[in-house]
C-alpha cells in the first residue's frame, strides 16, 4: 500500500513540475525544452523497461485528469469507441468525469469498468478503487434520494440509482 502511495505521489509531483514548467517558463527555447524533458524523464531512466512503460502510461493518464480540458474528453471518447471492452479506458473516463463534476456519468463509467474487471473492488488488487467508488456512490445516491423526495426523478436518474445500488452490492461482496 505504501509503495502505491509513493508511486502516485511521484507521478503527481512529476506531472505538476512538468505542468508548472510549461506554464510559467517565459518561452519554450531548446534549453527549457531539454530541462523539462530531463525533469520528466529523470525518474523514468532509473526504472526497468516494463516499469518505465507503466510509469509513462500513468503519467499520461495523470496529465489527462489534471488538465481537465476538452482535449481529454475528446481523447477519451475516441478511446471508448476504439476499445469498448478495455476496463482501463472506462476507469480513466470515470476519473475524468468525476474531476469535472459529472458524478452520475462517472458512476456509470466505474460500473462499466467493474463489470469488465472486478479487480477495481478487490482490496488486494493494484487497481483497487473501492474507496473512491464507494464515496462517489454514496454522494450520488444521497443527491438522487433528495431530488426524488423534492421533485421526482427522470428515467435517466432512475438508471443512475440502479447503477449505484449495483456498485453497492458489489462493494459489499455480492455478485451481479
Backbone as CSV, one residue per row, in Angstrom:
resi,resn,N_x,N_y,N_z,CA_x,CA_y,CA_z,C_x,C_y,C_z
1,UNK,0.830,-1.185,0.000,0.000,0.000,0.000,0.877,1.252,0.000
2,UNK,1.947,1.261,0.791,2.836,2.403,0.862,3.551,2.607,-0.462
3,UNK,3.928,1.503,-1.110,4.614,1.596,-2.391,3.717,2.266,-3.425
4,UNK,2.429,1.889,-3.443,1.490,2.505,-4.367,1.321,3.985,-4.068
5,UNK,1.220,4.333,-2.803,1.062,5.735,-2.420,2.290,6.538,-2.827
6,UNK,3.489,5.968,-2.615,4.718,6.647,-3.016,4.761,6.841,-4.526
7,UNK,4.347,5.828,-5.246,4.367,5.893,-6.708,3.395,6.946,-7.227
8,UNK,2.212,7.000,-6.626,1.226,8.001,-7.018,1.753,9.396,-6.715
9,UNK,2.394,9.553,-5.570,2.962,10.847,-5.206,4.043,11.264,-6.198
10,UNK,4.899,10.328,-6.586,5.939,10.629,-7.573,5.329,11.073,-8.888
11,UNK,4.308,10.368,-9.337,3.652,10.708,-10.594,3.050,12.103,-10.510
12,UNK,2.375,12.382,-9.423,1.742,13.685,-9.253,2.777,14.805,-9.224
13,UNK,3.892,14.582,-8.545,4.934,15.609,-8.459,5.542,15.873,-9.830
14,UNK,5.870,14.814,-10.551,6.456,14.995,-11.877,5.467,15.692,-12.804
15,UNK,4.198,15.267,-12.770,3.184,15.897,-13.617,3.030,17.373,-13.272
16,UNK,3.029,17.684,-11.979,2.913,19.066,-11.544,4.112,19.886,-11.989
17,UNK,5.313,19.336,-11.820,6.511,20.061,-12.234,6.540,20.300,-13.740
18,UNK,6.162,19.298,-14.496,6.119,19.470,-15.948,5.073,20.510,-16.313
19,UNK,3.909,20.426,-15.673,2.841,21.385,-15.943,3.282,22.797,-15.580
20,UNK,3.853,22.973,-14.405,4.296,24.295,-13.979,5.409,24.819,-14.882
21,UNK,6.328,23.950,-15.241,7.398,24.365,-16.143,6.846,24.832,-17.470
22,UNK,5.850,24.143,-17.967,5.256,24.505,-19.254,4.459,25.803,-19.161
23,UNK,3.863,26.077,-18.009,3.011,27.248,-17.865,3.776,28.524,-17.541
24,UNK,4.856,28.429,-16.770,5.478,29.624,-16.234,6.842,29.957,-16.817
25,UNK,7.358,29.131,-17.676,8.608,29.488,-18.321,8.326,30.591,-19.338
26,UNK,9.211,31.593,-19.421,8.935,32.716,-20.304,8.810,32.320,-21.771
27,UNK,9.610,31.384,-22.210,9.500,30.912,-23.582,10.011,29.495,-23.650
28,UNK,9.595,28.783,-24.665,9.982,27.389,-24.822,11.180,27.328,-25.766
29,UNK,12.322,27.651,-25.233,13.555,27.575,-26.022,14.051,26.143,-26.003
30,UNK,15.001,25.801,-26.868,15.549,24.442,-26.816,16.113,24.098,-25.442
31,UNK,16.683,25.082,-24.743,17.245,24.827,-23.422,16.150,24.480,-22.420
32,UNK,15.056,25.261,-22.421,13.979,24.963,-21.478,13.291,23.664,-21.851
33,UNK,13.192,23.371,-23.140,12.590,22.110,-23.575,13.408,20.929,-23.063
34,UNK,14.735,21.035,-23.131,15.618,19.975,-22.632,15.450,19.840,-21.127
35,UNK,15.346,20.969,-20.416,15.180,20.924,-18.958,13.884,20.226,-18.572
36,UNK,12.809,20.539,-19.266,11.522,19.910,-18.969,11.596,18.419,-19.256
37,UNK,12.163,18.053,-20.395,12.269,16.638,-20.731,13.176,15.895,-19.754
38,UNK,14.253,16.536,-19.324,15.144,15.921,-18.346,14.409,15.698,-17.034
39,UNK,13.659,16.710,-16.594,12.896,16.610,-15.358,11.852,15.499,-15.453
40,UNK,11.142,15.459,-16.576,10.100,14.443,-16.741,10.685,13.050,-16.853
41,UNK,11.871,12.920,-17.447,12.459,11.606,-17.654,13.402,11.160,-16.561
42,UNK,13.659,12.013,-15.573,14.634,11.677,-14.536,14.269,10.399,-13.803
43,UNK,13.044,10.249,-13.414,12.610,9.070,-12.679,12.499,7.866,-13.608
44,UNK,12.140,8.094,-14.853,11.931,7.007,-15.796,13.230,6.261,-16.075
45,UNK,14.329,6.958,-16.160,15.601,6.327,-16.515,16.065,5.298,-15.488
46,UNK,15.683,5.451,-14.234,16.138,4.529,-13.201,15.259,3.279,-13.095
47,UNK,14.234,3.162,-13.933,13.329,2.022,-13.887,13.704,1.002,-14.957
48,UNK,13.271,-0.228,-14.734,13.433,-1.215,-15.790,12.434,-0.886,-16.904
49,UNK,12.605,-1.435,-18.104,11.759,-1.044,-19.242,10.262,-1.248,-19.023
50,UNK,9.870,-2.335,-18.373,8.442,-2.582,-18.145,7.875,-1.544,-17.192
51,UNK,8.568,-1.314,-16.086,8.099,-0.326,-15.120,8.091,1.067,-15.738
52,UNK,9.065,1.367,-16.582,9.135,2.648,-17.255,7.927,2.862,-18.168
53,UNK,7.541,1.829,-18.884,6.377,1.931,-19.768,5.113,2.204,-18.954
54,UNK,4.970,1.508,-17.825,3.801,1.747,-16.971,3.807,3.169,-16.418
55,UNK,4.983,3.629,-16.029,5.089,4.981,-15.485,4.677,6.017,-16.532
56,UNK,5.176,5.865,-17.745,4.817,6.818,-18.796,3.316,6.800,-19.052
57,UNK,2.726,5.614,-19.026,1.285,5.482,-19.224,0.538,6.182,-18.091
58,UNK,0.959,5.955,-16.857,0.297,6.574,-15.713,0.474,8.092,-15.719
59,UNK,1.636,8.547,-16.167,1.875,9.982,-16.254,0.935,10.606,-17.282
60,UNK,0.766,9.936,-18.390,-0.159,10.422,-19.412,-1.572,10.483,-18.855
61,UNK,-1.967,9.449,-18.113,-3.298,9.434,-17.507,-3.448,10.571,-16.501
62,UNK,-2.420,10.779,-15.707,-2.468,11.859,-14.710,-2.601,13.214,-15.396
63,UNK,-1.896,13.390,-16.483,-1.982,14.669,-17.198,-3.382,14.894,-17.744
64,UNK,-4.015,13.844,-18.264,-5.383,13.992,-18.764,-6.315,14.450,-17.658
65,UNK,-6.166,13.851,-16.489,-7.035,14.189,-15.370,-6.716,15.574,-14.829
66,UNK,-5.421,15.887,-14.697,-5.015,17.181,-14.151,-5.409,18.317,-15.079
67,UNK,-5.196,18.130,-16.358,-5.503,19.200,-17.307,-6.998,19.501,-17.333
68,UNK,-7.820,18.452,-17.325,-9.264,18.631,-17.293,-9.807,19.486,-18.425
69,UNK,-9.230,19.382,-19.600,-9.704,20.200,-20.706,-10.493,19.375,-21.711
70,UNK,-11.002,20.053,-22.732,-11.846,19.356,-23.707,-11.053,18.342,-24.522
71,UNK,-9.751,18.540,-24.672,-8.949,17.566,-25.403,-9.016,16.203,-24.723
72,UNK,-8.966,16.192,-23.401,-9.040,14.928,-22.667,-10.380,14.252,-22.927
73,UNK,-11.447,15.019,-22.933,-12.772,14.450,-23.189,-12.832,13.843,-24.587
74,UNK,-12.262,14.552,-25.550,-12.263,14.044,-26.932,-11.429,12.772,-27.047
75,UNK,-10.271,12.772,-26.430,-9.392,11.605,-26.472,-10.084,10.405,-25.838
76,UNK,-10.723,10.622,-24.700,-11.408,9.534,-24.014,-12.578,9.001,-24.835
77,UNK,-13.305,9.885,-25.504,-14.413,9.428,-26.355,-13.890,8.542,-27.485
78,UNK,-12.788,8.943,-28.085,-12.190,8.135,-29.162,-11.741,6.778,-28.630
79,UNK,-11.119,6.772,-27.448,-10.662,5.518,-26.857,-11.830,4.593,-26.534
80,UNK,-12.931,5.152,-26.021,-14.099,4.322,-25.691,-14.695,3.693,-26.941
81,UNK,-14.686,4.430,-28.044,-15.208,3.880,-29.294,-14.259,2.831,-29.874
82,UNK,-12.967,3.094,-29.760,-11.977,2.185,-30.339,-11.785,0.927,-29.499
83,UNK,-11.829,1.073,-28.164,-11.600,-0.046,-27.248,-12.743,-0.165,-26.236
84,UNK,-13.951,-0.487,-26.666,-15.073,-0.519,-25.718,-14.975,-1.624,-24.674
85,UNK,-14.149,-2.623,-24.894,-14.022,-3.720,-23.945,-12.842,-3.590,-22.996
86,UNK,-12.154,-2.457,-23.002,-10.995,-2.260,-22.124,-11.413,-1.521,-20.863
87,UNK,-11.257,-2.183,-19.734,-11.669,-1.600,-18.451,-10.890,-0.345,-18.116
88,UNK,-9.622,-0.281,-18.535,-8.784,0.877,-18.210,-9.364,2.163,-18.784
89,UNK,-9.901,2.082,-19.992,-10.474,3.261,-20.643,-11.680,3.767,-19.856
90,UNK,-12.529,2.846,-19.410,-13.733,3.243,-18.676,-13.385,3.794,-17.298
91,UNK,-12.389,3.216,-16.635,-11.975,3.713,-15.316,-11.363,5.110,-15.440
92,UNK,-10.540,5.305,-16.461,-9.932,6.617,-16.663,-10.997,7.651,-17.031
93,UNK,-11.934,7.256,-17.864,-13.023,8.157,-18.222,-13.837,8.526,-16.984
94,UNK,-14.068,7.553,-16.113,-14.807,7.818,-14.867,-14.051,8.814,-14.001
95,UNK,-12.738,8.631,-13.889,-11.930,9.574,-13.092,-12.014,10.979,-13.668
96,UNK,-11.950,11.083,-14.991,-12.038,12.391,-15.633,-13.404,13.028,-15.367
97,UNK,-14.475,12.259,-15.560,-15.823,12.787,-15.333,-16.010,13.219,-13.881
98,UNK,-15.448,12.450,-12.974,-15.524,12.807,-11.549,-14.788,14.117,-11.297
99,UNK,-13.658,14.288,-11.951,-12.859,15.500,-11.786,-13.604,16.740,-12.267
100,UNK,-14.366,16.602,-13.344,-15.091,17.756,-13.881,-16.497,17.885,-13.298
101,UNK,-16.825,17.054,-12.304,-18.087,17.198,-11.579,-19.279,16.475,-12.167
102,UNK,-19.071,15.600,-13.113,-20.179,14.823,-13.693,-20.244,13.477,-12.977
103,UNK,-20.669,13.528,-11.721,-20.611,12.359,-10.843,-21.503,11.205,-11.278
104,UNK,-22.686,11.506,-11.774,-23.583,10.421,-12.187,-23.002,9.663,-13.382
105,UNK,-22.485,10.403,-14.354,-21.857,9.755,-15.508,-20.606,8.987,-15.071
106,UNK,-19.853,9.570,-14.149,-18.649,8.899,-13.644,-19.015,7.566,-13.006
107,UNK,-20.089,7.566,-12.236,-20.542,6.340,-11.586,-20.889,5.271,-12.619
108,UNK,-21.532,5.684,-13.688,-21.883,4.763,-14.763,-20.629,4.166,-15.409
109,UNK,-19.609,4.981,-15.601,-18.369,4.501,-16.208,-17.595,3.590,-15.256
110,UNK,-17.617,3.903,-13.960,-16.999,2.991,-12.984,-17.700,1.636,-13.010
111,UNK,-19.024,1.663,-13.108,-19.773,0.404,-13.148,-19.367,-0.425,-14.366
112,UNK,-19.189,0.235,-15.482,-18.764,-0.490,-16.691,-17.370,-1.074,-16.495
113,UNK,-16.471,-0.308,-15.897,-15.112,-0.805,-15.632,-15.155,-2.005,-14.691
114,UNK,-16.004,-1.942,-13.674,-16.132,-3.040,-12.707,-16.711,-4.278,-13.384
115,UNK,-17.664,-4.090,-14.271,-18.230,-5.243,-14.994,-17.168,-5.907,-15.870
116,UNK,-16.265,-5.099,-16.435,-15.208,-5.644,-17.291,-14.066,-6.256,-16.480
117,UNK,-13.807,-5.706,-15.282,-12.721,-6.214,-14.442,-13.067,-5.934,-12.975
118,UNK,-13.429,-6.966,-12.253,-13.860,-6.792,-10.862,-12.704,-6.472,-9.909
119,UNK,-11.478,-6.470,-10.398,-10.334,-6.146,-9.541,-10.394,-4.728,-8.977
120,UNK,-11.188,-3.856,-9.579,-11.326,-2.498,-9.052,-11.927,-2.505,-7.650
121,UNK,-12.578,-3.614,-7.296,-13.207,-3.706,-5.980,-12.512,-4.709,-5.062
122,UNK,-11.430,-5.312,-5.516,-10.659,-6.266,-4.718,-9.575,-5.515,-3.948
123,UNK,-9.623,-5.569,-2.632,-8.697,-4.784,-1.807,-7.231,-5.093,-2.055
124,UNK,-6.899,-6.306,-2.433,-5.508,-6.672,-2.655,-5.031,-6.369,-4.070
125,UNK,-5.894,-5.869,-4.895,-5.563,-5.599,-6.291,-4.791,-4.282,-6.429
126,UNK,-3.840,-4.227,-7.348,-3.121,-2.967,-7.565,-3.997,-1.886,-8.212
127,UNK,-5.131,-2.272,-8.770,-6.010,-1.279,-9.390,-7.250,-0.991,-8.531
128,UNK,-7.200,-1.336,-7.260,-8.318,-1.156,-6.339,-8.764,0.307,-6.292
129,UNK,-10.047,0.529,-6.532,-10.631,1.860,-6.439,-11.882,1.849,-5.553
130,UNK,-11.984,0.852,-4.716,-13.171,0.676,-3.897,-13.551,1.879,-3.056
131,UNK,-12.573,2.518,-2.433,-12.877,3.669,-1.580,-13.432,4.824,-2.406
132,UNK,-12.824,5.072,-3.549,-13.272,6.152,-4.423,-14.687,5.858,-4.945
133,UNK,-14.904,4.620,-5.377,-16.208,4.243,-5.913,-17.273,4.298,-4.819
134,UNK,-16.933,3.844,-3.620,-17.889,3.874,-2.508,-18.285,5.313,-2.171
135,UNK,-17.323,6.187,-2.092,-17.592,7.585,-1.775,-18.476,8.228,-2.851
136,UNK,-18.142,7.983,-4.101,-18.926,8.545,-5.198,-20.344,7.968,-5.198
137,UNK,-20.454,6.672,-4.977,-21.769,6.020,-4.928,-22.632,6.645,-3.841
138,UNK,-22.075,6.827,-2.664,-22.830,7.430,-1.553,-23.272,8.854,-1.892
139,UNK,-22.373,9.639,-2.477,-22.714,11.022,-2.833,-23.821,11.081,-3.883
140,UNK,-23.708,10.258,-4.920,-24.712,10.256,-5.985,-26.063,9.793,-5.437
141,UNK,-26.052,8.717,-4.653,-27.316,8.226,-4.081,-27.968,9.270,-3.181
142,UNK,-27.173,9.916,-2.361,-27.703,10.949,-1.463,-28.366,12.064,-2.266
143,UNK,-27.683,12.530,-3.318,-28.242,13.593,-4.158,-29.535,13.152,-4.839
144,UNK,-29.522,11.928,-5.373,-30.702,11.446,-6.088,-31.886,11.191,-5.145
145,UNK,-31.622,10.702,-3.953,-32.704,10.465,-2.990,-33.333,11.793,-2.567
146,UNK,-32.498,12.816,-2.344,-33.045,14.141,-2.005,-33.885,14.696,-3.154
147,UNK,-33.400,14.531,-4.367,-34.144,15.028,-5.523,-35.458,14.270,-5.684
148,UNK,-35.424,12.973,-5.431,-36.644,12.161,-5.555,-37.706,12.654,-4.585
149,UNK,-37.295,13.000,-3.378,-38.238,13.487,-2.367,-38.841,14.831,-2.779
150,UNK,-38.020,15.685,-3.410,-38.491,17.026,-3.774,-39.332,17.037,-5.037
151,UNK,-38.805,16.437,-6.108,-39.498,16.609,-7.386,-39.594,15.350,-8.240
152,UNK,-39.090,14.253,-7.748,-39.107,13.034,-8.546,-37.874,12.926,-9.431
153,UNK,-37.709,11.769,-10.036,-36.532,11.514,-10.847,-36.909,11.274,-12.298
154,UNK,-36.025,11.677,-13.178,-36.197,11.387,-14.599,-35.839,9.919,-14.827
155,UNK,-36.241,9.347,-15.955,-35.869,7.953,-16.239,-34.353,7.731,-16.232
156,UNK,-33.597,8.711,-16.701,-32.135,8.602,-16.691,-31.601,8.541,-15.260
157,UNK,-32.178,9.348,-14.383,-31.752,9.362,-12.990,-32.125,8.059,-12.283
158,UNK,-33.248,7.471,-12.661,-33.631,6.171,-12.103,-32.577,5.131,-12.471
159,UNK,-32.045,5.200,-13.687,-30.979,4.289,-14.114,-29.719,4.490,-13.274
160,UNK,-29.403,5.742,-12.949,-28.233,6.012,-12.107,-28.416,5.435,-10.706
161,UNK,-29.646,5.456,-10.200,-29.920,4.844,-8.896,-29.653,3.344,-8.969
162,UNK,-30.110,2.702,-10.040,-29.867,1.266,-10.229,-28.367,0.971,-10.301
163,UNK,-27.633,1.819,-11.002,-26.180,1.640,-11.111,-25.535,1.777,-9.742
164,UNK,-25.974,2.766,-8.971,-25.412,2.979,-7.630,-25.665,1.768,-6.738
165,UNK,-26.871,1.209,-6.813,-27.161,0.026,-5.999,-26.379,-1.197,-6.481
166,UNK,-26.174,-1.306,-7.784,-25.328,-2.387,-8.319,-23.925,-2.294,-7.714
167,UNK,-23.339,-1.092,-7.732,-21.988,-0.919,-7.187,-21.968,-1.157,-5.675
168,UNK,-22.998,-0.743,-4.978,-23.067,-1.009,-3.536,-23.053,-2.500,-3.250
169,UNK,-23.843,-3.264,-4.029,-23.860,-4.723,-3.848,-22.483,-5.307,-4.120
170,UNK,-21.840,-4.854,-5.159,-20.514,-5.368,-5.499,-19.484,-5.002,-4.432
171,UNK,-19.587,-3.774,-3.914,-18.674,-3.359,-2.845,-18.871,-4.182,-1.586
172,UNK,-20.083,-4.630,-1.356,-20.380,-5.441,-0.181,-20.005,-6.905,-0.369
173,UNK,-19.523,-7.229,-1.569,-19.095,-8.606,-1.817,-20.072,-9.449,-2.595
174,UNK,-21.147,-8.834,-3.030,-22.139,-9.559,-3.817,-21.726,-9.671,-5.268
175,UNK,-22.506,-10.411,-6.017,-22.219,-10.552,-7.443,-23.328,-9.895,-8.235
176,UNK,-23.145,-9.880,-9.569,-24.142,-9.246,-10.431,-25.397,-9.989,-10.309
